[in-house]
Structure formats: structure tokens, C-alpha cells
Amino acid sequence: MLDKRMCRAGAIDGMQYGFRVIVPREYVEDRAPGPHEANLFDIDAKYGDVMSLEEVLKYLQGVE
């Protein structure tokens, strides 16, 4: 599990290095649901894709 600050920082770093970041929603946590959802929304809008773990695994199975 990552807290929202670590996840956001990693997403920003990845984007700055030219990667399209994928964040599995289940691997990010926060104490309060409001800021948690706002942070995931922001990451998804600006830095990468926030997806369910199931979606990420399906995607990775199709990558060669």
C-alpha cells in the first residue's frame, strides 16, 4: 500500500520521465475518503491512469 503522497509523487516522476503511469486503485490509501478520491481523480486527469487491479492485470497480460 502507498499513501497518496507517495503515489502522487511517483506518478509525477514517471510522467516527467515520459512514462504513462498506471495506478492500481486498490494500492493507494488515505485516512479520509474525500481527499483519497480527489487525489486519485487528479492523478487520473493529469499524470496517468487510475484503474482497478483487475483492469491493470488484464492490460499487462496483453502487452508483449
C-alpha positions in Angstrom: 0.0 0.0 0.0 1.1 3.5 -0.8 -0.2 6.7 0.8 -1.5 9.3 -1.5 1.6 11.5 -1.3 4.0 8.7 -2.3 1.7 7.6 -5.1 1.2 11.1 -6.4 5.0 11.8 -6.3 5.7 8.6 -8.2 3.1 9.4 -10.8 4.5 12.9 -11.3 8.1 11.5 -11.6 7.0 8.8 -14.1 5.2 11.4 -16.2 8.2 13.7 -16.2 10.4 10.8 -17.5 7.9 10.2 -20.3 6.1 7.2 -18.9 2.3 6.8 -18.9 1.8 5.7 -15.3 -0.8 3.1 -14.2 -2.0 3.3 -10.6 -4.0 0.4 -9.3 -6.8 1.9 -7.2 -6.6 -0.8 -4.5 -2.9 0.0 -3.7 -3.5 3.6 -2.6 -4.8 4.5 0.8 -5.8 7.5 2.8 -7.5 8.2 6.2 -10.4 10.0 4.7 -12.4 9.1 1.6 -12.9 12.6 0.2 -9.2 13.5 -0.2 -8.5 10.0 -1.3 -10.9 10.2 -4.2 -9.8 13.7 -5.1 -6.2 12.7 -5.3 -7.0 9.7 -7.5 -9.1 11.9 -9.7 -6.2 14.4 -10.0 -3.7 11.6 -10.8 -6.0 10.2 -13.5 -6.6 13.6 -15.0 -3.0 14.8 -15.2 -0.4 12.1 -14.7 -1.6 8.6 -15.7 -4.4 6.1 -15.5 -6.1 5.1 -12.3 -7.6 1.6 -12.8 -8.7 -1.4 -10.8 -6.2 -4.1 -10.1 -8.2 -6.4 -12.3 -8.0 -3.9 -15.2 -4.3 -3.5 -14.8 -3.6 -7.2 -14.8 -5.8 -7.7 -18.0 -3.9 -4.9 -19.7 -0.5 -6.3 -18.7 -1.4 -9.7 -20.0 -1.9 -8.2 -23.4 1.4 -6.3 -23.5 4.2 -8.1 -25.3 
